[in-house]
């Protein structure tokens, strides 16, 4: 009962203390770095903020030997977190557990309860700070070295230095930073001896001078099977050779310390860069596997060919052994795409093809054929995307493109005009091949040389044509062209696919068509907007509208057509794809072509002169003709 009474009495005192110090830090609770005992929470928060500003702004100072060192706290990314300390101090001694509350009340009368402040920093930046201070304390130890100037060799003598004792310095610096105080830290130093003695450096210099004394001759042997058949059989293969001058070797030579020993190192990569194209006398380029289309439209693999190149690593090893005559060590180079890769793609037959036609010899034909050359031979692995813009690239004069007509809402000219015909032809090849069309956009007006609703336009770099090879085999893109047509053919494996074009109810169904001149269509025109007429007075004509100066030949009241209009259409069709063992895919394709008006330049008729009528009595009346305006649709 006595113990219970004492416990109750202390608990009552604890409650009274909490009531008295409501909104304040309880007695006996201290925060490291500030006087918080009995202070209000707002005052403590201000004191903590002031402490954080001081610690984050006051320089960190140290001394090593006779050198004074200093750094701003930001150099180590120092950060003082005060919110957790305030929360801990506010809750200290306020446990809801009565036994903990009583124990804390009693213990705080005999010793303070301390709350730590979280101070963080970057360990990597601490190491960087110590590196910088080391440079200020002394020049540091200087290891022996060799300097090369042409074939001349100069010895750099080793020298002892003074260094900060790193581990002790790190410990003392971190302890001071996390203490929440600022005091100068003393850093111990020690003498550091170089790893290699002068005698060893001088001995290596003698070897380097001997190595650079004369030139090196690298020779090789070409096998008879690699000699061109046009050479006389009696003539032996010519062995290529390469002479390496000492100065070239010196540019790739270096003295390094390895496990306490100084050695000469000849960097093969740097040596190869120094030798440059001269090593090409030994090189035979590798050749990727490719594909050839046979007369029966089957596809055969043209095997890859391994190449060879000079093994500069082996040359460097021989030079370090001071072998003046080096038998050319050649190594085989493998092509990026070898025969096995090509055969695994399973490209064996034509999957689809499409041809569009155009008038001969216009500027746009140059662009069509240039784009076709860039695309020819493109190979798509299973799952890979075809992007016309990525393959054809920018339409610039440097890449062979010329200015030709384009339609950007109005007819004008731009480099690459005509590439959209390649896009339309490629789109139709992908359409009939049953491949997934990722993105395409038909022209805004209808051109009769293309299948209505089944065509595409492009504009580098934003407007692209993309499709995905969603088959299990590779796809080979082949292009061919004449002065009046362009053909895109896709080779791979049909995989039993059947592709048809249908109308909405399936009453019209037609199979693959490979030529716009002969194809049967199942598209449906849902709406048609007839061509309207647009008249542009000569005084309003811009050079873009009247580039040929038609207005200068027009008599008053005459007009001249400068742009033929296009009927507007809304068209619909369906692509139906059937694959063995899979559900039939039915894709709806709908496009609305805008109406483009017939455009005429007109020269307004001259107004007739006014007529004057004399009335009896001598009065006159002047009559001016009223102009008439005609609107034509």
C-alpha positions as CSV (number, residue, x, y, z in Angstrom):
1,X,0.0,0.0,0.0
2,X,2.9,2.3,0.8
3,X,4.5,1.7,-2.6
4,X,1.2,2.2,-4.3
5,X,0.7,5.4,-2.5
6,X,4.2,6.6,-3.5
7,X,3.6,5.6,-7.2
8,X,0.2,7.4,-7.2
9,X,1.8,10.5,-5.7
10,X,4.6,10.6,-8.3
11,X,2.1,9.9,-11.1
12,X,0.0,12.9,-9.8
13,X,3.2,15.0,-9.8
14,X,3.9,13.9,-13.4
15,X,0.4,15.0,-14.5
16,X,0.8,18.3,-12.8
17,X,4.2,18.8,-14.5
18,X,2.6,18.1,-17.9
19,X,-0.2,20.6,-17.2
20,X,2.3,23.3,-16.1
21,X,4.6,22.7,-19.2
22,X,1.8,22.3,-21.8
23,X,3.2,23.5,-25.1
24,X,6.8,23.5,-23.7
25,X,9.7,21.1,-23.5
26,X,9.7,19.3,-20.2
27,X,12.4,19.9,-17.6
28,X,15.4,17.6,-17.9
29,X,15.0,17.3,-21.7
30,X,17.8,18.8,-23.8
31,X,18.5,19.1,-27.5
32,X,22.1,18.8,-28.5
33,X,23.4,22.2,-29.4
34,X,20.6,24.5,-28.0
35,X,19.0,25.3,-24.6
36,X,15.5,23.8,-24.9
37,X,14.6,22.8,-21.3
38,X,11.3,24.5,-20.3
39,X,11.1,26.5,-23.6
40,X,8.0,26.7,-25.7
41,X,7.8,24.7,-28.9
42,X,7.8,27.8,-31.1
43,X,10.9,29.1,-29.4
44,X,12.6,25.7,-29.7
45,X,11.7,25.6,-33.4
46,X,13.3,29.0,-34.0
47,X,16.4,28.0,-32.0
48,X,16.8,24.9,-34.1
49,X,16.4,26.8,-37.4
50,X,19.1,29.2,-36.2
51,X,21.4,26.3,-35.3
52,X,20.8,24.8,-38.8
53,X,21.6,28.0,-40.5
54,X,24.8,28.3,-38.5
55,X,26.0,24.8,-39.1
56,X,25.1,24.9,-42.8
57,X,26.9,28.3,-43.3
58,X,29.8,28.3,-40.9
59,X,33.1,27.1,-42.6
60,X,34.6,23.7,-41.7
61,X,38.1,24.4,-40.5
62,X,41.2,22.1,-40.0
63,X,44.9,22.3,-39.8
64,X,47.7,20.0,-41.0
65,X,51.3,20.8,-40.1
66,X,51.5,24.6,-40.6
67,X,48.7,24.7,-43.2
68,X,45.3,26.2,-42.3
69,X,42.4,24.5,-44.2
70,X,38.8,25.6,-44.7
71,X,35.8,24.6,-46.7
72,X,32.2,25.6,-46.9
73,X,29.7,23.0,-45.6
74,X,28.0,22.9,-49.1
75,X,31.3,21.2,-50.3
76,X,30.2,18.1,-48.5
77,X,26.4,18.5,-49.1
78,X,25.8,19.1,-45.4
79,X,22.2,19.1,-44.3
80,X,20.7,19.7,-40.8
81,X,17.3,18.0,-40.2
82,X,15.5,19.8,-37.3
83,X,11.9,18.7,-37.6
84,X,12.6,15.2,-36.1
85,X,14.5,16.7,-33.2
86,X,11.6,19.1,-32.4
87,X,9.1,16.2,-32.6
88,X,11.3,14.0,-30.3
89,X,11.8,16.8,-27.7
90,X,8.1,17.7,-27.7
91,X,7.2,14.0,-27.0
92,X,10.0,13.3,-24.6
93,X,8.6,12.5,-21.1
94,X,5.0,12.4,-22.3
95,X,4.5,8.7,-22.7
96,X,0.9,7.4,-22.2
97,X,2.2,4.4,-20.3
98,X,2.0,5.4,-16.6
99,X,5.0,3.3,-15.6
100,X,7.2,4.9,-18.3
101,X,5.8,8.3,-17.4
102,X,6.7,7.9,-13.7
103,X,10.1,6.4,-14.5
104,X,11.0,9.2,-16.8
105,X,9.8,11.8,-14.3
106,X,12.1,10.4,-11.6
107,X,15.1,9.8,-13.9
108,X,15.0,13.3,-15.4
109,X,15.7,14.6,-11.8
110,X,19.1,12.9,-11.8
111,X,20.2,13.0,-15.5
112,X,19.1,14.9,-18.6
113,X,17.4,13.2,-21.5
114,X,19.2,14.2,-24.6
115,X,17.7,14.5,-28.1
116,X,20.1,14.3,-31.1
117,X,20.0,16.4,-34.2
118,X,20.3,14.6,-37.5
119,X,23.2,15.9,-39.6
120,X,23.8,14.3,-43.0
121,X,26.6,14.7,-45.5
122,X,28.0,13.0,-48.6
123,X,30.8,10.5,-47.8
124,X,32.0,10.8,-51.4
125,X,32.4,14.6,-51.0
126,X,34.3,14.1,-47.7
127,X,36.8,12.1,-49.7
128,X,37.0,14.8,-52.3
129,X,37.5,17.4,-49.6
130,X,40.4,15.4,-48.1
131,X,41.9,15.0,-51.6
132,X,41.8,18.8,-52.1
133,X,43.3,19.4,-48.6
134,X,46.0,16.9,-49.4
135,X,47.1,19.0,-52.4
136,X,47.3,22.1,-50.2
137,X,49.3,20.4,-47.4
138,X,52.1,19.4,-49.8
139,X,52.9,18.7,-53.4
140,X,52.5,15.1,-52.4
141,X,54.6,12.2,-53.3
142,X,56.0,12.3,-56.9
143,X,56.4,8.9,-58.5
144,X,59.1,8.4,-61.0
145,X,58.0,8.6,-64.7
146,X,59.2,8.6,-68.3
147,X,58.4,11.4,-70.7
148,X,58.5,10.8,-74.5
149,X,59.2,13.5,-77.1
150,X,59.4,11.8,-80.4
151,X,62.0,9.1,-79.8
152,X,63.7,11.0,-77.0
153,X,63.1,9.7,-73.4
154,X,63.3,11.9,-70.3
155,X,63.5,10.6,-66.7
156,X,61.2,12.2,-64.1
157,X,62.9,11.6,-60.7
158,X,60.8,10.2,-57.9
159,X,60.4,12.4,-54.7
160,X,59.0,11.7,-51.2
161,X,56.1,13.8,-50.0
162,X,53.9,14.6,-47.0
163,X,50.4,13.1,-46.8
164,X,47.5,13.5,-44.5
165,X,46.9,10.4,-42.4
166,X,43.7,9.6,-44.2
167,X,41.8,7.3,-41.8
168,X,42.4,9.4,-38.7
169,X,41.6,12.6,-40.7
170,X,38.3,11.1,-41.9
171,X,37.3,10.0,-38.4
172,X,38.0,13.3,-36.7
173,X,36.3,15.3,-39.5
174,X,33.1,13.2,-39.3
175,X,33.0,13.3,-35.5
176,X,33.2,17.1,-35.5
177,X,30.6,17.5,-38.2
178,X,28.0,15.2,-36.5
179,X,28.6,16.8,-33.1
180,X,26.7,19.9,-34.0
181,X,29.6,22.0,-33.0
182,X,32.2,23.9,-35.0
183,X,35.9,23.6,-33.9
184,X,39.1,23.4,-35.8
185,X,40.2,19.8,-36.5
186,X,43.8,18.8,-36.3
187,X,44.9,16.5,-39.1
188,X,48.0,14.3,-38.6
189,X,50.5,14.1,-41.4
190,X,53.1,11.5,-42.4
191,X,56.0,11.2,-44.8
192,X,55.2,9.1,-47.9
193,X,58.0,7.5,-49.9
194,X,57.6,6.8,-53.7
195,X,56.9,3.3,-54.8
196,X,59.8,3.0,-57.2
197,X,63.4,4.1,-56.7
198,X,65.3,6.4,-59.1
199,X,67.6,3.5,-60.1
200,X,64.6,1.5,-61.4
201,X,63.2,4.4,-63.3
202,X,66.6,5.0,-65.0
203,X,66.9,1.3,-65.9
204,X,63.5,1.4,-67.5
205,X,64.6,4.5,-69.5
206,X,67.5,2.6,-70.9
207,X,65.2,-0.1,-72.1
208,X,62.8,2.5,-73.6
209,X,65.6,4.2,-75.6
210,X,66.7,0.8,-76.9
211,X,63.1,0.0,-77.9
212,X,62.8,3.3,-79.8
213,X,66.2,3.0,-81.5
214,X,65.0,1.8,-84.9
215,X,61.8,1.2,-86.9
216,X,59.7,-2.0,-86.9
217,X,58.7,-3.9,-90.0
218,X,55.3,-5.7,-89.9
219,X,54.8,-8.2,-92.7
220,X,52.0,-10.6,-93.6
221,X,51.3,-13.5,-96.0
222,X,48.2,-13.6,-98.2
223,X,46.9,-17.1,-98.9
224,X,46.7,-18.1,-102.6
225,X,43.0,-18.6,-102.3
226,X,42.6,-14.8,-101.6
227,X,44.6,-13.7,-104.7
228,X,42.4,-12.4,-107.5
229,X,42.0,-14.9,-110.3
230,X,43.2,-12.2,-112.8
231,X,46.8,-12.5,-111.5
232,X,49.2,-14.8,-113.4
233,X,49.3,-18.2,-111.7
234,X,53.1,-18.1,-111.6
235,X,53.2,-14.8,-109.7
236,X,53.5,-15.4,-105.9
237,X,51.1,-13.6,-103.6
238,X,52.3,-10.1,-102.6
239,X,52.8,-9.9,-98.9
240,X,51.7,-6.5,-97.5
241,X,54.1,-4.7,-95.2
242,X,53.9,-1.8,-92.7
243,X,56.8,0.2,-91.3
244,X,56.3,1.7,-87.8
245,X,58.5,4.6,-86.9
246,X,59.9,5.0,-83.4
247,X,58.1,8.3,-83.0
248,X,54.8,6.6,-83.7
249,X,55.4,4.0,-81.1
250,X,56.4,6.7,-78.5
251,X,53.0,8.3,-78.9
252,X,51.4,5.1,-77.6
253,X,54.1,4.3,-75.0
254,X,53.8,4.9,-71.3
255,X,55.6,4.0,-68.1
256,X,53.3,2.7,-65.4
257,X,53.6,1.2,-61.9
258,X,52.3,-2.3,-61.5
259,X,52.5,-4.0,-58.1
260,X,55.3,-1.8,-57.0
261,X,57.3,-2.2,-60.2
262,X,57.7,0.2,-63.1
263,X,57.0,-1.3,-66.5
264,X,56.6,-0.1,-70.1
265,X,53.0,-0.2,-71.5
266,X,52.2,0.1,-75.2
267,X,48.5,0.9,-75.5
268,X,47.2,-1.2,-78.5
269,X,44.1,1.1,-79.1
270,X,46.3,4.2,-79.1
271,X,48.8,2.5,-81.3
272,X,46.0,1.6,-83.7
273,X,44.8,5.3,-83.7
274,X,48.3,6.5,-84.5
275,X,48.8,4.0,-87.3
276,X,45.4,5.0,-88.8
277,X,44.6,3.8,-92.3
278,X,48.0,2.4,-92.8
279,X,46.9,-0.9,-91.3
280,X,44.3,-1.3,-94.0
281,X,46.9,-3.0,-96.2
282,X,46.2,-6.1,-94.1
283,X,42.4,-5.7,-93.9
284,X,39.8,-7.6,-95.8
285,X,36.3,-6.3,-94.8
286,X,33.7,-8.8,-93.7
287,X,30.4,-9.0,-95.6
288,X,27.0,-9.5,-94.2
289,X,24.8,-12.3,-95.4
290,X,22.3,-11.0,-97.9
291,X,19.3,-12.3,-100.0
292,X,18.8,-12.7,-103.7
293,X,15.4,-13.0,-105.4
294,X,15.4,-15.8,-108.0
295,X,13.6,-15.7,-111.3
296,X,10.8,-17.8,-109.8
297,X,10.3,-15.3,-107.0
298,X,11.8,-17.5,-104.4
299,X,14.6,-16.2,-102.1
300,X,18.1,-17.6,-101.6
301,X,20.6,-16.6,-98.9
302,X,23.9,-15.2,-100.1
303,X,26.4,-16.5,-97.4
304,X,28.3,-14.0,-95.3
305,X,32.0,-13.6,-95.6
306,X,34.4,-13.3,-92.7
307,X,37.0,-10.5,-92.9
308,X,40.4,-10.1,-91.4
309,X,42.3,-7.3,-89.7
310,X,45.7,-6.7,-88.2
311,X,45.8,-7.8,-84.5
312,X,47.3,-4.6,-83.1
313,X,47.4,-6.2,-79.6
314,X,49.8,-8.8,-80.9
315,X,51.9,-6.2,-82.7
316,X,52.2,-4.2,-79.5
317,X,53.3,-7.3,-77.6
318,X,56.0,-8.0,-80.2
319,X,57.3,-4.4,-80.1
320,X,57.7,-4.6,-76.3
321,X,59.8,-7.7,-76.9
322,X,61.9,-5.6,-79.3
323,X,61.3,-7.8,-82.3
324,X,62.1,-5.6,-85.2
325,X,60.6,-8.0,-87.8
326,X,57.0,-8.9,-86.9
327,X,55.1,-11.5,-88.9
328,X,51.7,-9.9,-89.3
329,X,49.3,-11.4,-86.8
330,X,45.9,-11.3,-88.5
331,X,42.6,-12.0,-86.8
332,X,39.3,-12.9,-88.2
333,X,36.4,-10.4,-88.1
334,X,32.9,-11.6,-88.2
335,X,30.1,-9.7,-89.9
336,X,27.2,-8.3,-87.9
337,X,24.7,-10.5,-89.7
338,X,26.1,-13.9,-90.6
339,X,24.7,-16.8,-92.7
340,X,23.1,-18.5,-89.7
341,X,21.2,-15.3,-88.9
342,X,19.9,-15.0,-92.5
343,X,18.9,-18.7,-92.6
344,X,17.0,-18.5,-89.3
345,X,14.8,-15.6,-90.6
346,X,13.2,-18.1,-93.0
347,X,12.8,-15.6,-95.9
348,X,11.8,-17.9,-98.8
349,X,9.0,-16.5,-100.9
350,X,7.2,-13.3,-102.0
351,X,4.5,-12.4,-99.5
352,X,3.1,-9.3,-101.3
353,X,3.9,-6.8,-104.0
354,X,2.4,-3.5,-105.3
355,X,3.0,-1.2,-108.3
356,X,1.9,2.4,-108.8
357,X,2.4,4.4,-112.0
358,X,3.4,7.9,-112.8
359,X,4.3,10.1,-115.8
360,X,7.8,9.8,-117.0
361,X,10.7,12.2,-116.4
362,X,9.2,14.7,-114.0
363,X,11.4,16.0,-111.1
364,X,9.3,13.9,-108.6
365,X,10.5,10.7,-110.4
366,X,14.0,11.5,-109.2
367,X,12.8,11.6,-105.6
368,X,10.7,8.4,-106.1
369,X,13.8,6.5,-107.3
370,X,16.1,8.0,-104.7
371,X,13.8,6.9,-101.9
372,X,13.4,3.4,-103.4
373,X,17.2,3.0,-103.5
374,X,17.4,3.8,-99.8
375,X,14.7,1.2,-99.0
376,X,16.0,-1.6,-101.2
377,X,17.3,-4.6,-99.2
378,X,15.9,-3.5,-95.8
379,X,15.4,-6.6,-93.6
380,X,12.9,-6.7,-90.7
381,X,13.3,-9.3,-88.0
382,X,10.1,-10.7,-86.4
383,X,8.5,-8.0,-84.4
384,X,10.6,-5.2,-85.9
385,X,9.0,-2.0,-87.2
386,X,9.4,-0.5,-90.6
387,X,9.6,3.4,-90.6
388,X,9.9,5.0,-94.0
389,X,11.2,8.2,-92.5
390,X,13.9,6.4,-90.6
391,X,15.1,4.5,-93.6
392,X,14.8,7.1,-96.3
393,X,16.0,9.9,-94.0
394,X,15.9,13.7,-94.6
395,X,15.0,14.9,-98.1
396,X,17.9,17.1,-98.8
397,X,19.9,18.0,-102.0
398,X,23.0,16.4,-100.4
399,X,21.2,13.1,-100.3
400,X,20.1,13.2,-103.9
401,X,16.6,14.8,-103.5
402,X,15.3,17.6,-105.7
403,X,12.5,20.2,-105.5
404,X,9.2,18.9,-106.9
405,X,5.5,19.6,-106.4
406,X,3.9,18.9,-103.0
407,X,0.5,19.6,-101.5
408,X,0.5,21.5,-98.2
409,X,-3.1,22.7,-98.3
410,X,-2.0,24.4,-101.5
411,X,0.2,23.2,-104.3
412,X,3.8,24.3,-103.9
413,X,7.3,22.8,-104.3
414,X,9.6,21.2,-101.8
415,X,12.6,18.9,-101.7
416,X,11.4,15.3,-101.8
417,X,8.1,15.9,-103.5
418,X,7.0,12.5,-104.9
419,X,8.2,10.3,-101.9
420,X,4.5,10.0,-100.9
421,X,4.1,7.7,-104.0
422,X,6.7,5.4,-102.5
423,X,4.8,5.6,-99.2
424,X,1.5,4.6,-101.0
425,X,3.2,1.8,-102.8
426,X,4.8,0.5,-99.6
427,X,1.5,0.8,-97.7
428,X,-0.3,-1.3,-100.2
429,X,2.4,-3.9,-100.1
430,X,2.1,-4.1,-96.3
431,X,-1.8,-4.1,-96.7
432,X,-1.8,-7.1,-99.0
433,X,1.0,-8.8,-96.9
434,X,-1.4,-8.7,-93.9
435,X,1.2,-6.9,-91.7
436,X,0.1,-4.7,-88.8
437,X,-0.2,-1.0,-89.9
438,X,1.1,1.1,-87.0
439,X,0.6,4.6,-88.5
440,X,-0.3,6.1,-91.9
441,X,-2.2,9.0,-93.2
442,X,-3.9,9.3,-96.7
443,X,-3.6,12.4,-98.7
444,X,-6.1,15.2,-97.9
445,X,-7.2,15.3,-101.5
446,X,-7.7,12.4,-103.9
447,X,-5.1,11.7,-106.6
448,X,-6.4,9.2,-109.2
449,X,-3.1,7.4,-109.5
450,X,-3.6,5.9,-106.1
451,X,-6.2,3.4,-104.8
452,X,-9.0,5.4,-103.1
453,X,-8.8,5.1,-99.3
454,X,-5.8,2.8,-99.5
455,X,-2.8,5.2,-99.8
456,X,-0.4,7.1,-97.6
457,X,1.5,10.4,-97.6
458,X,4.6,11.3,-95.6
459,X,6.6,14.4,-94.6
460,X,9.9,14.2,-92.8
461,X,10.2,14.0,-89.9
462,X,6.7,14.3,-88.4
463,X,4.4,12.4,-90.8
464,X,5.5,8.8,-91.2
465,X,4.4,5.4,-92.6
466,X,5.1,2.6,-90.2
467,X,4.2,-1.1,-90.2
468,X,5.3,-4.0,-88.0
469,X,6.5,-7.4,-89.1
470,X,4.1,-9.3,-86.9
471,X,5.0,-12.7,-88.6
472,X,7.2,-15.4,-87.2
473,X,9.7,-14.9,-90.1
474,X,11.9,-12.1,-91.4
475,X,10.7,-9.7,-94.1
476,X,12.9,-8.5,-97.0
477,X,11.9,-5.2,-98.7
478,X,12.8,-5.1,-102.4
479,X,12.2,-2.1,-104.7
480,X,12.3,-1.8,-108.4
481,X,11.3,1.0,-110.7
482,X,11.2,2.3,-114.3
483,X,10.7,5.7,-115.8
484,X,6.9,5.3,-115.3
485,X,6.3,3.0,-112.3
486,X,7.5,2.0,-108.8
487,X,7.2,-1.5,-107.3
488,X,7.6,-2.5,-103.7
489,X,7.8,-6.2,-102.9
490,X,7.9,-7.9,-99.5
491,X,9.5,-11.3,-99.1
492,X,9.2,-13.7,-96.2
493,X,6.8,-16.5,-95.5
494,X,3.1,-16.4,-96.2
495,X,2.4,-18.6,-93.1
496,X,-0.9,-19.5,-94.8
497,X,-2.3,-16.0,-94.6
498,X,-5.1,-14.9,-96.9
499,X,-5.8,-11.1,-97.3
500,X,-8.9,-9.7,-99.0
501,X,-10.5,-6.3,-99.5
502,X,-14.3,-6.2,-98.8
503,X,-17.2,-3.9,-98.4
504,X,-19.3,-3.5,-95.3
505,X,-21.6,-6.4,-95.8
506,X,-19.1,-8.7,-97.5
507,X,-21.0,-8.8,-100.8
508,X,-17.9,-7.6,-102.6
509,X,-14.6,-9.4,-101.9
510,X,-11.4,-9.3,-103.9
511,X,-8.0,-10.8,-103.3
512,X,-4.5,-9.4,-103.6
513,X,-4.0,-6.9,-106.3
514,X,-0.5,-6.0,-107.2
515,X,-1.0,-3.1,-109.7
516,X,-3.1,0.0,-109.6
517,X,-3.7,-0.3,-113.4
518,X,-5.5,-3.7,-113.2
519,X,-6.8,-4.1,-109.7
520,X,-10.4,-4.8,-108.8
521,X,-11.8,-2.8,-105.9
522,X,-14.5,-3.3,-103.2
523,X,-14.4,0.2,-101.6
524,X,-17.6,2.1,-101.2
525,X,-17.9,5.9,-101.8
526,X,-20.3,7.1,-99.0
527,X,-20.4,10.7,-100.0
528,X,-19.2,13.0,-102.8
529,X,-18.6,16.7,-102.9
530,X,-18.5,18.3,-106.4
531,X,-15.7,20.7,-107.4
532,X,-16.4,24.3,-106.8
533,X,-14.8,27.3,-108.5
534,X,-12.5,29.9,-106.9
535,X,-11.7,33.1,-108.7
536,X,-8.7,35.1,-107.8
537,X,-8.5,38.7,-109.2
538,X,-5.1,39.4,-110.8
539,X,-4.5,42.2,-108.4
540,X,-4.7,39.7,-105.5
541,X,-2.6,37.0,-107.1
542,X,0.6,36.0,-105.3
543,X,3.7,34.5,-106.9
544,X,2.7,31.1,-105.5
545,X,-0.7,31.3,-107.2
546,X,0.6,32.8,-110.5
547,X,4.2,31.6,-110.8
548,X,4.1,31.7,-114.6
549,X,2.7,35.2,-114.8
550,X,-0.6,34.2,-116.4
551,X,-2.2,37.5,-115.4
552,X,0.1,39.5,-117.7
553,X,-1.4,37.8,-120.8
554,X,-5.1,38.2,-119.8
555,X,-7.3,40.8,-121.4
556,X,-9.9,42.6,-119.3
557,X,-12.8,40.2,-118.6
558,X,-10.7,37.0,-119.4
559,X,-9.9,34.2,-116.9
560,X,-7.3,31.4,-116.9
561,X,-7.4,28.1,-114.8
562,X,-4.2,27.8,-112.8
563,X,-5.1,24.8,-110.6
564,X,-7.4,21.9,-111.4
565,X,-9.8,21.0,-108.6
566,X,-10.4,17.6,-106.9
567,X,-13.8,16.1,-106.0
568,X,-14.3,15.4,-102.3
569,X,-15.1,11.9,-101.3
570,X,-15.9,9.9,-98.2
571,X,-14.7,6.3,-98.8
572,X,-14.9,3.1,-96.8
573,X,-13.4,-0.4,-97.2
574,X,-12.4,-3.4,-95.0
575,X,-9.2,-5.4,-94.9
576,X,-9.9,-9.0,-93.9
577,X,-7.0,-11.2,-92.8
578,X,-7.4,-15.0,-92.3
579,X,-4.7,-17.1,-90.6
580,X,-4.8,-20.9,-90.0
581,X,-6.0,-21.6,-86.5
582,X,-6.7,-18.0,-85.7
583,X,-9.7,-15.7,-85.6
584,X,-10.4,-13.7,-88.7
585,X,-9.3,-10.1,-88.4
586,X,-11.6,-7.5,-90.0
587,X,-10.3,-3.9,-90.2
588,X,-12.4,-0.9,-91.2
589,X,-10.7,1.8,-93.2
590,X,-12.6,5.0,-93.7
591,X,-11.2,8.3,-95.0
592,X,-12.7,11.7,-96.0
593,X,-11.0,13.5,-98.9
594,X,-11.5,17.2,-99.0
595,X,-12.9,19.0,-102.0
596,X,-10.3,21.2,-103.7
597,X,-11.7,23.9,-106.0
598,X,-10.8,24.7,-109.6
599,X,-8.8,27.9,-109.3
600,X,-9.0,30.7,-111.9
601,X,-7.1,33.9,-112.3
602,X,-9.4,36.7,-113.6
603,X,-8.8,40.2,-114.9
604,X,-11.7,42.3,-114.1
605,X,-13.4,44.0,-117.1
606,X,-12.9,47.7,-117.5
607,X,-15.9,49.9,-116.5
608,X,-17.5,51.6,-119.6
609,X,-17.4,55.5,-119.6
610,X,-20.3,57.4,-118.1
611,X,-23.1,58.7,-120.5
612,X,-24.3,62.3,-120.3
613,X,-27.9,63.3,-121.3
614,X,-28.8,66.9,-122.1
615,X,-32.4,67.7,-121.0
616,X,-34.6,70.5,-122.3
617,X,-33.6,73.7,-120.6
618,X,-29.9,72.9,-120.7
619,X,-29.7,70.6,-117.6
620,X,-27.5,67.5,-117.9
621,X,-27.6,64.1,-116.2
622,X,-24.6,61.8,-115.9
623,X,-25.2,58.0,-115.7
624,X,-22.5,55.6,-114.6
625,X,-23.0,51.9,-115.2
626,X,-23.4,49.7,-112.1
627,X,-20.8,46.9,-112.0
628,X,-22.2,43.4,-111.8
629,X,-20.7,40.6,-109.7
630,X,-21.1,36.9,-110.7
631,X,-20.5,34.1,-108.2
632,X,-19.9,30.7,-109.6
633,X,-19.9,27.4,-107.7
